[in-house]
Amino acid sequence: MSVTIDGASYKTFETPRLILRPVQEMDANFIYRLFRSENWLKYIGERDVHSEEEARVYIREKIYPQLKKLGYGNYMVIRKADDARMGTCGLYDREGLEGIDIGFAFLPEFEGLGYAFEAAERIKKAGLEDFEIENITAITAKFNLRSQRLLERLGLRFTKHVTLPNETEEIMFYQLKD
């Protein structure tokens, strides 16, 4: 399966319970709510998105460029049973970070139900098999224990602490180990 964005076709993925498709401008309201959620702000940080329109601009200026350049990026996680948009999961080429970062975030009402692991496991497989990424990595806050456990379940292992460009907080860096 695939979706078309600005005339180009991009892969979508499925699991038994989920559909994973590239984030699109029509997801602006969801992205706005996700970026303003308590755990997003606590564990990921402020993205200066304070309205649905600002979320639409963020999608166009921050999400679409990587998708167009590399063919992968940020995926909307949708529950098949009721089409509920629950979170995002993706593969990110981050400045100042080696490898391609796998990341995930969900609205509070969908946390702790196994959706993040299911989505991340499928995106990891896509990264390795569909996109032939050789170095999948991840970052997380030192105090985000749930994320750390999920990354370890995915087969990633903590290797060092890093600080991203234009940031001051030291975070944990994980790498996929064979």
N, C-alpha and C positions, 0 to 999 in steps of 0.2 A: 504494500500500500504506500501511497505517497500523497502529499499535499502540494499545491502550487501557490507560490508566493512571488509576486512581481514577475510572473512569467516563467519562473524556474521551479523545477520539481524537487521535492525533498522527501526523504524516507520517513515513514512512520513505523512504529513498532508496537507489538502487543504482548501481553502476558495473559494468563487465564482470566484475570480480573481487570486488567488495565489496557488503555490505549495511550500511547505516548506519541505525540505529534509536536512539531515545532511550534513554539509560542508565536502567535500572530497578533496583529493589531486588535482583532476582535476580542482578545483576552485582556485588554487594558484594564477593565474594571477588576478582574481577578488579580492582576499583577499589582494594582494599587492596594487592594486589600491585603495581599500577601506581604508586600513591602512595608505596610504599616502595622503588621501583626507583632505582638510582643516578642515572640521568640526570634523573628527575623531581626528586629532591632537589637535584641540582646546578643544573639550569636553571630549575625552576619554584618549588621550595621546599617546606618542611614544611607540611603541612595538618593535623597533629595527628591522623592516622588510624593507629592502631596495632593494629587488629584488624578482623576481618570485620564485627563488630557496629558498631564505630565507622564503618566505611565505609557500612554500611546507614543509620546516622543521618545521615551526611554527604549521602548521596543524597536522603534525605527533607527535610533542612533546608536544603541548599545548592543542589542540582540541581533538584529538583521545583518549588520556588517560581518560578523564572524560566520553566521550561517551561510551567507553568500560566498564568503572567501573559502571556507573549509568544508561546507556541506553538512555540518553538524553544529549543534549549539545547545540552546535551552529548550527543553521539551515540556509541554503541558501534560500533566498526569491526570487522566480522566478515568473515572470508574465506569466500567461497561454497564453495570446493572442499572444505573440511573443517569448516566452522563454527567455526574458531578465532577467539577473541576476541583481537585484536591490539593495540588501542589505542582512543583516543577522539579525536574531532574535533568541534568545535562552534562555535557563535556565542554570545558572552557579552556581556551588558550589565553592564560592570564599573563600580563606583563610582569616580568621579574620572577616568574615561577617556572621551574623546569618541568617538562612533561605536559600532559593535558590533564587538567583538574576535573575530577568527577564530583559533582555537588548536587544537593537536594534540599528542598524546603517545602513544608506543608503547612496548611492552615491548622490551627490548634485542634479542631474537631476531628482531624484525620490522622493525628499523630498517635503512635503506639499501637497501630492496627496492622502493621506489617507491610503497608503500602510503600513506604520509603525503600525498604530492602528489596521488595519485588521490582520496583521501578529501577532502582540503581543496579541491581543484578542484570536486568535486561539492557540497560544503557551501557554497562560495562562490556557485555557480550557484543553489542553493536560496535562499540569502540574498537574492540580487538578484531572482530571478524569482518564487519561491514566497512569500517573506516581505516582498518589496519594501523591503529595507533599502537606504537611500541612501548610507550612509557606513560601509563595511567597513574596519576598521582591524586592527592587530595589534601586539603587544608581544613583545619577546624580550630576553634577557640580552645584554649587549655581547659576551660571549665565546661565544655560541651560534651559531657560524658556519653550521652545517648548517641551522638554523632560518631564519637570515637569507637564505640562498640559496633555500630553499623559498619563503619569502614573496615574494622577488623574482620567482621563476618564476611565482607566482600573479598577478603584476601589481601587487603592493604596492610602494611605495617608501618608504625611510626619510625622515622629515621632521624629527624632533627627538628629543631625550632628554626623558623624563618620570620623575617619581617618583610612585608610587601612594600614596593615603592610607594612613597607618599603616606606611609602608615607608621605608627609608632609602636603598636602592640605586637608582641611576639606571639606567633601562632604555631600550631603543630603541623608538621609536614609528613605525609604518608606516601608510600610507594607500593605499587602492586608487586608482590613477590611470587615467583613461580613455585 
